[in-house]
Amino acid sequence: MSDTETGETIGLRLTRQLPASPEAVFDAYTDAEKQKIWFSILDEEPGIVEIEVDLRVGGKQTAVWGPNRDTLFREEQTFVEIDRPHRLVTESTGSDPSGDEMSTHVEITFEPHDGGTLVTVVQTGFPTPNVRDFFETMVWVGALDRIEAYLTRV
C-alpha cells in the first residue's frame, strides 16, 4: 500500500473465496474450539495450540501456538467492532519466539459470493514492507488455507 519513506502506514489488502456461508466462515475464524482444530489441521506433527476468546467489543482473543513449548508464537487481539457475520475489527499485538513484538489493526469482511464467502483482510501498522510481505504471502495465505481445509472437512 505504502512505504516508510512517505510516512504512511504500511498495510496489506487481500481477498480469498471460501466454500461456506459467511456465518460458517465467521464462526470458524472466531470460535476458540474451531480455531484449535484449524490451527493445526494441515500440520504433520501436532503442536501446541491454546486459544481463549471473549467475543464482545472490548473482549480479547489470546492465542499461543507453535511446534513445542520452546518455540511459541503469541497473539492478543482486542475486538473493536463485531458485526457477525459481516465484519470483524481488531487491534492485534503478537510476538514471535524471540520475543519481538508487533501491533497492527485488522479489518476482516465476510461477504456472500458465488455460493461461498469472499473474505477481505485489511491489516495496517506493519513496521516494515518485508514484514507486511511475509504476512501477505505466508501468514494470511496459511491461515486461510487452514480455515478452508477445516470448512471442507466439517
SVG drawing of the C-alpha trace seen along z (x, -y; Angstrom):
<svg xmlns="http://www.w3.org/2000/svg" viewBox="-25 -11 40 47">
<polyline fill="none" stroke="black" stroke-width="0.4" points="0.0,0.0 2.6,-2.5 6.1,-2.6 8.1,-4.1 9.5,-6.9 6.1,-8.5 5.5,-8.3 2.2,-6.4 1.1,-3.3 2.4,-0.1 -0.5,2.2 -2.0,5.0 -5.3,5.9 -6.1,9.4 -9.2,11.4 -10.0,15.1 -13.1,17.1 -14.0,19.7 -16.5,22.6 -19.0,21.9 -21.6,19.3 -20.5,16.0 -21.8,17.4 -19.8,20.6 -16.6,18.7 -17.1,16.0 -17.6,18.7 -14.6,20.7 -12.5,17.6 -13.8,16.5 -14.7,19.7 -11.9,21.0 -12.8,24.7 -13.0,24.4 -9.7,22.5 -8.0,25.2 -8.8,27.6 -7.9,25.5 -4.7,24.0 -3.1,27.4 -5.3,29.1 -2.5,29.1 0.4,30.0 2.0,33.4 3.1,33.2 0.6,31.8 2.0,28.8 0.7,26.6 -2.4,24.6 -4.0,22.7 -6.8,20.2 -9.3,18.3 -11.9,16.0 -14.2,13.4 -16.1,12.4 -17.5,9.0 -16.5,5.4 -13.6,4.8 -13.1,8.5 -9.9,10.3 -8.7,13.3 -5.5,14.8 -3.7,17.4 -0.5,19.3 0.8,21.8 4.0,23.4 5.7,26.7 6.8,27.0 7.0,25.1 10.4,23.5 9.1,22.1 5.8,20.3 4.1,17.5 1.6,15.4 -1.1,13.0 -3.7,11.0 -6.5,9.3 -8.9,6.8 -12.2,6.8 -13.1,3.2 -16.1,4.0 -18.1,7.2 -20.9,7.4 -21.5,11.2 -21.2,12.5 -20.2,9.4 -17.3,7.6 -14.7,8.0 -12.2,5.3 -9.4,6.0 -6.3,4.4 -3.7,7.1 -0.4,7.5 1.7,10.5 5.2,11.8 7.4,14.4 9.5,17.0 12.4,14.4 10.1,12.0 9.9,9.5 6.5,7.7 4.3,6.0 0.9,4.3 -1.4,4.0 -5.0,3.0 -7.0,5.8 -10.3,5.4 -12.0,8.5 -15.2,8.6 -17.2,11.7 -19.4,11.2 -21.7,13.8 -20.3,14.5 -20.8,17.3 -22.3,19.8 -19.5,19.2 -17.9,16.3 -15.5,13.6 -13.1,12.8 -11.3,9.5 -8.5,8.7 -7.1,5.2 -4.2,5.1 -2.2,2.0 0.6,0.9 3.4,3.2 6.9,2.0 8.5,2.7 7.4,3.7 9.2,7.0 7.1,7.9 4.0,6.9 5.0,9.0 5.6,12.0 2.1,11.6 0.6,11.2 2.2,14.2 2.7,16.6 0.7,15.8 -2.7,15.0 -2.4,17.5 -1.5,20.2 -4.4,19.2 -6.9,19.1 -5.7,22.4 -6.2,23.9 -9.7,22.4 -10.6,23.7 -9.4,27.2 -11.5,27.1 -14.6,25.9 -14.3,28.6 -13.9,31.4 -16.7,30.5"/>
</svg>
